[in-house]
Amino acid sequence: MKISELADLLKHTHNLILHGAPGTGKTYLAKDIAAWLHFSKQYSRLRDKEKQELSEYMKLVQFHPSYDYTDFVEGIRPVCGDSCDQIGFKPKNGVFKEFCERALINFDDSKKNSEILPQKSNLSVALDRLVKKIQNKEIVEIELRLSSRMDVIDADDKYIYMKTQKSVHDKYSFSLNNIKKLAEKYPDRTSLDAIRSVDREFKKVVSVSHPSGYWGILKKLYEVQLELNNTVNKVELSPQKSFVFIIDEINRGELSKIFGELFYSIDPGYRGTDGRVQTQYQNLVPAGDVFEKGFYIPENVYIIGTMNDIDRSVESMDFAMRRRFTFVEIKAEYTQESIFQSLDGDLKEKAISCMNALNEAISKIDGLSSAYHIGAAYFLKLKNLDNDFGLLWKYHLEPLLREYLRGQGDVEEKMKQLEQAYQQ
């Protein structure tokens, strides 16, 4: 199949697995498909700027036996205190959930229209963004009313932590609930600036210590709100993008452990809110989060898995997962031209001839099949072997083929047949 056909198939099915013999370029082919969805050309032909742009919409991970749900979806992760003398724990999204969150923002933005351009983000959304900015170290100081400042230490789901610039050890906790109450009374910068006595006026609303600190936080909050409003206007008519998540060697992971309840959501028929599920850590998802009511895979997320047919772990992929993917076999000869494009003319012709003759001989041996063919990627090693086909056989192909034949009878005779076919 052509790259364009594979891209169309992925758009239709949402989940695709490329399988076949090792060295057939399945992982690179997955990148080609992602590039085609965005630029209608292969990954190898993208300029550096285009590859950088594509990286925002494509993510590649590799499964292995230790990979689990907390890596993929969400979990609890250890974090250091102020000096790492104390260790705490915080919920953290896994790589796939983070990817889906980015895709959902794009999907929602693409559905907006000019009628909602005048709408403003509410203070609750702005406060969540302020907390995230602090956690990401984007905000390190808060300006107070009397031309002084406080250093920002950290923030969590209850407090913002700051200290005066003269203080070495003391820190102050500013309650998010108190910030919300004050913001309801003074909902914008104008009302905040009109206050004559911060200490007296704030205490009419809620009893707080260090009111000047709360004043500075509210000032920063309104700056973040204005930033969000401007951002809404900029992304209002953004086009919908295809987000491609590539799972290399998908069969090497314990899929039931990694996906958990996403076995339901990953089904192509349940993309979007129809596939919403309550995850194992749903009670820790903060208010205002895009997945506050449950996690689901956005409609613009596409998954490509790769697997080698000869891996013993292939059979461990149960039917519940298999039926959610469309399988496409990538045979060795399919990717010759694209993989060999970097080889010189004569070298390329010889590589194709040796590869085809060897694979034909492999298919004639009982117990072997096209799953054991030698992929074109093995011949790229010639560049580091001074283009010596004999060294390629000795150091790379012969050891691999002996492993394929291990346990069979007449190994030496079969190896002789394979070598003769390769040397032709």
Protein Blocks (a to p, Z undefined) as FASTA:
>chain_A
ZZklmmmmmmmnopacdeddehklmmmmmmmmmmmmmnopafklpcfklmmmmmmmgccd
dddfkbcfklmmoccdddddfkopaccddddddfklmmmmmmmmmmmmmmpcfklmmpcc
dfklmmmmmmmmmmnopafbdcdfkopacddfbdcfkbccdddfkbmkbccdddfklmmm
mmmmmmcfklmmmpmblmlmmmmmoccehkllmmmmmmmmmmmmmmmmmmmmmmmmgccd
ddddddehkllpcfklmnmmmlmmmpmklgcjklgccdfklmmpcghiaklnoccddfkb
ccdddddfklmklmmpcfklmmmpccddddfklmmmmmmmmpcfklmmmmmmmmmmmmmm
mmmpghiafklpccfklmmmmmmnoopaklmmmmmmmmmmmmmmgoiahklmmmmmmmmm
mnZZ
